[in-house]
Amino acid sequence: MLMHMVSTEQLKVVQKYLQVLGIEPEATLAYLELTKLGPSSALQLAKATNISRTQVYRHLEELQAKGLVSAEQLSYGTLFRTLSLENLEALIANREAETAAVKRNLGSMTELMQQLAGASGPKATTQHYYGLAGLKQVNWNLTKADKEFRVFEVAHLSQHLDKAFARRCRERCMEQELISYDLTNATSVTAEELEPFEPKRAFLRHIDPEVLRINFETYIYNDVVTLVDYSKEQQLALEIHHPGLKAMMQQLFDAMWATATPLEIQR
């Protein structure tokens, strides 16, 4: 069986990678087993994987569509063989093109929705976000800040969300040349926790928890105040679009900032 060649953890890694490209975990199992067996019929593959013959055919069709399996018609039946994972380059290139097209049209779609809502729509609105996807969305929204943003910080983003996403957010902030001001109860910070970052645009200060205990993450930027609960029990965020509230919260932040102690980023 396949497990003699590939550990359970290795299998999960491959399945997770291919699942991003729309390939089901069971189809990945079939692909790896077919790689081990060599040219085989659907029946042979079904016996080797304990996947029903009907499902094996469906997975093989999926893999053929992705360019990972070829089919050879013989007088006694059809033999399937695996093709190199490098064939995924074409699929990835197509995904990149589709993503670029969606990104290009985002502005016009947003404008259209605003028109549908009415030009005189409300100036003050609230948006609710739930779950891991919602938490990621409010953090991505933060990268759309105009020049700068302020954070009452409970913990660094990489401690709240996966490191890959946290890194992409920081990269985006660097691309946008954003200046960040983080107010925290932490007494020290390392470069590893923040990378990548631009030292001239990333400022952190420590405030004594007896003066202000920061136990609720808060973002302040543009005309937005975002309240974020990262606890596993809740995982929700409230994004408030209100110029007056934002102005007051920024004034409060700046007053606290003036009394706080600058933190040197340790390398």
C-alpha distance (Angstrom), angle and dihedral (degrees) to the residues before:
residue distance angle dihedral
M1 . . .
L2 3.80 . .
M3 3.78 93.9 .
H4 3.84 89.5 70.5
M5 3.83 87.4 66.0
V6 3.80 103.5 30.6
S7 3.79 124.8 40.3
T8 3.78 120.6 -131.8
E9 3.81 90.4 -109.1
Q10 3.81 92.7 50.2
L11 3.80 90.1 49.2
K12 3.81 90.6 52.0
V13 3.81 91.1 50.8
V14 3.81 92.2 53.1
Q15 3.82 92.2 43.4
K16 3.80 92.0 50.6
Y17 3.81 91.7 49.1
L18 3.80 94.5 49.3
Q19 3.80 92.9 41.7
V20 3.80 88.6 65.4
L21 3.80 86.2 62.0
G22 3.79 91.9 51.2
I23 3.81 98.6 -96.8
E24 3.82 114.3 136.9
P25 3.83 118.3 -124.9
E26 3.82 91.0 -119.0
A27 3.81 90.0 52.5
T28 3.80 88.7 52.7
L29 3.80 89.1 52.3
A30 3.80 89.3 52.3
Y31 3.82 90.7 48.4
L32 3.80 93.3 51.8
E33 3.80 93.0 45.4
L34 3.80 90.9 49.4
T35 3.81 88.6 51.1
K36 3.80 88.1 55.9
L37 3.81 95.9 44.2
G38 3.79 98.0 43.2
P39 3.83 120.8 -147.3
S40 3.81 105.4 3.5
S41 3.77 143.1 160.1
A42 3.78 122.7 -109.9
L43 3.81 88.8 -108.7
Q44 3.81 92.3 54.9
L45 3.78 90.7 48.4
A46 3.80 92.0 48.3
K47 3.81 91.1 53.5
A48 3.82 92.4 46.9
T49 3.81 94.7 49.7
N50 3.81 100.9 32.4
I51 3.79 87.2 -127.4
S52 3.79 116.5 136.8
R53 3.79 115.8 -99.4
T54 3.81 91.2 -119.9
Q55 3.80 91.4 54.2
V56 3.80 92.0 45.0
Y57 3.80 90.1 56.8
R58 3.79 89.9 50.1
H59 3.81 92.3 49.4
L60 3.80 91.7 47.2
E61 3.80 90.3 52.7
E62 3.79 89.2 50.7
L63 3.81 91.7 49.3
Q64 3.81 91.3 47.8
A65 3.79 89.7 52.6
K66 3.81 88.9 53.2
G67 3.83 91.8 48.9
L68 3.78 94.7 -113.5
V69 3.80 100.0 111.6
S70 3.81 133.5 40.1
A71 3.82 127.0 -159.0
E72 3.81 124.6 -143.6
Q73 3.79 117.8 -161.3
L74 3.82 111.3 -142.1
S75 3.80 131.1 175.5
Y76 3.79 91.3 -103.6
G77 3.81 97.8 41.8
T78 3.80 144.7 -65.1
L79 3.77 124.7 -47.7
F80 3.79 120.1 -158.9
R81 3.79 125.4 -155.8
T82 3.80 133.0 -179.7
L83 3.80 124.5 -111.0
S84 3.79 127.1 -152.5
L85 3.81 120.8 -75.5
E86 3.80 85.6 -127.7
N87 3.80 85.5 81.0
L88 3.79 86.2 75.0
E89 3.81 88.5 75.4
A90 3.80 89.8 82.6
L91 3.81 90.9 50.2
I92 3.81 91.5 48.1
A93 3.81 91.3 48.2
N94 3.80 89.4 52.2
R95 3.81 90.8 49.4
E96 3.82 89.5 51.1
A97 3.80 90.8 51.3
E98 3.81 91.4 48.9
T99 3.81 91.4 48.2
A100 3.80 91.2 49.1
A101 3.81 90.4 51.3
V102 3.81 91.8 49.8
K103 3.80 90.2 48.8
R104 3.83 92.1 49.8
N105 3.80 91.0 52.5
L106 3.81 96.3 44.4
G107 3.79 94.6 89.7
S108 3.80 95.0 50.4
M109 3.81 91.5 45.3
T110 3.82 90.8 50.7
E111 3.80 90.3 49.9
L112 3.80 90.4 49.3
M113 3.80 91.9 51.9
Q114 3.80 90.3 49.3
Q115 3.79 89.2 52.7
L116 3.80 90.5 50.4
A117 3.81 89.8 50.3
G118 3.80 90.1 50.8
A119 3.77 130.3 -99.4
S120 3.80 90.5 -105.0
G121 3.79 94.5 53.9
P122 3.80 120.7 151.1
K123 3.82 117.6 -65.0
A124 3.79 92.2 -153.0
T125 3.80 118.0 54.0
T126 3.80 139.8 155.0
Q127 3.77 129.4 -141.4
H128 3.79 124.3 -162.5
Y129 3.81 122.0 -152.2
Y130 3.79 126.9 -171.8
G131 3.78 137.2 -168.1
L132 3.78 130.5 2.6
A133 3.81 93.4 -50.4
G134 3.80 90.2 53.2
L135 3.80 92.9 50.4
K136 3.79 90.0 51.3
Q137 3.79 91.1 49.4
V138 3.82 95.1 54.3
N139 3.81 89.7 49.1
W140 3.79 91.0 50.2
N141 3.81 88.2 49.3
L142 3.80 87.5 56.2
T143 3.82 89.6 62.3
K144 3.83 87.1 64.0
A145 3.79 90.6 68.0
D146 3.78 117.9 134.2
K147 3.82 105.4 -112.9
E148 3.83 96.8 -44.7
F149 3.78 148.0 18.2
R150 3.80 137.7 -163.9
V151 3.80 127.7 -141.4
F152 3.78 133.5 -165.5
E153 3.78 90.6 -152.2
V154 3.79 127.0 -152.8
A155 3.82 93.3 174.4
H156 3.79 139.2 -19.2
L157 3.80 116.7 -78.6
S158 3.82 93.1 -111.5
Q159 3.82 88.0 60.9
H160 3.80 91.1 54.5
L161 3.82 101.8 39.2
D162 3.81 137.0 21.2
K163 3.79 114.8 -65.4
A164 3.81 95.2 -121.4
F165 3.81 92.3 58.3
A166 3.81 92.4 42.7
R167 3.79 89.6 52.3
R168 3.82 92.3 49.6
C169 3.80 90.5 51.6
R170 3.79 90.9 52.1
E171 3.79 91.2 46.9
R172 3.80 88.7 52.4
C173 3.81 90.9 51.2
M174 3.80 89.2 52.6
E175 3.81 91.2 48.3
Q176 3.82 89.0 52.3
E177 3.83 90.8 44.4
L178 3.80 90.5 -128.0
I179 3.79 122.8 175.4
S180 3.81 115.0 -138.2
Y181 3.80 129.1 -159.1
D182 3.79 114.0 -166.3
L183 3.80 121.1 -171.7
T184 3.80 111.7 -164.4
N185 3.79 144.2 165.0
A186 3.81 89.1 -135.6
T187 3.80 114.8 112.0
S188 3.80 97.5 -152.7
V189 3.79 140.3 22.6
T190 3.80 133.5 -167.9
A191 3.79 128.9 -146.8
E192 3.80 89.2 -123.5
E193 3.81 89.7 64.3
L194 3.81 92.2 54.5
E195 3.80 105.9 34.6
P196 2.88 127.9 167.9
F197 3.80 99.1 38.8
E198 3.79 141.2 132.0
P199 3.85 109.0 -120.1
K200 3.80 91.9 -150.3
R201 3.81 91.2 56.1
A202 3.82 103.5 37.2
F203 3.81 116.3 77.9
L204 3.79 127.3 176.3
R205 3.78 131.9 -177.3
H206 3.80 133.0 -174.0
I207 3.78 119.8 -132.5
D208 3.78 120.9 -168.7
P209 3.83 109.8 -109.9
E210 3.81 87.8 -134.8
V211 3.81 87.0 64.6
L212 3.81 95.3 40.0
R213 3.79 125.1 -6.4
I214 3.81 107.1 -154.5
N215 3.79 106.3 -150.7
F216 3.80 98.8 144.9
E217 3.80 122.5 58.7
T218 3.82 112.1 -125.8
Y219 3.82 129.4 -176.2
I220 3.80 122.9 -160.8
Y221 3.80 121.0 -170.0
N222 3.81 142.7 127.4
D223 3.85 103.2 -11.8
V224 3.82 91.7 -35.7
V225 3.79 136.5 107.2
T226 3.81 114.0 -173.9
L227 3.80 123.3 -166.4
V228 3.80 112.8 -160.9
D229 3.79 129.0 -167.4
Y230 3.81 109.4 -168.0
S231 3.81 95.7 177.2
K232 3.79 114.2 126.8
E233 3.80 89.8 -126.4
Q234 3.82 93.1 58.5
Q235 3.83 115.6 14.7
L236 3.76 96.8 179.0
A237 3.79 139.8 129.3
L238 3.79 135.5 -159.7
E239 3.79 115.3 -151.8
I240 3.83 111.2 -163.4
H241 3.80 118.0 -164.7
H242 3.80 103.2 -161.6
P243 3.84 123.9 131.0
G244 3.81 93.7 -155.9
L245 3.81 94.8 50.3
K246 3.77 91.5 45.1
A247 3.83 91.5 51.7
M248 3.82 91.5 50.9
M249 3.82 93.4 46.3
Q250 3.80 91.3 48.7
Q251 3.81 89.9 51.1
L252 3.81 89.8 50.5
F253 3.80 91.4 47.5
D254 3.80 93.2 49.0
A255 3.83 91.1 49.9
M256 3.81 90.3 52.9
W257 3.80 90.8 43.3
A258 3.81 91.5 56.2
T259 3.82 91.2 58.6
A260 3.83 96.0 42.7
T261 3.80 128.3 97.7
P262 3.82 119.4 -113.6
L263 3.80 113.6 -115.1
E264 3.77 119.4 -141.4
I265 3.80 113.3 -140.3
Q266 3.80 106.0 -124.0
R267 3.78 119.9 -140.8
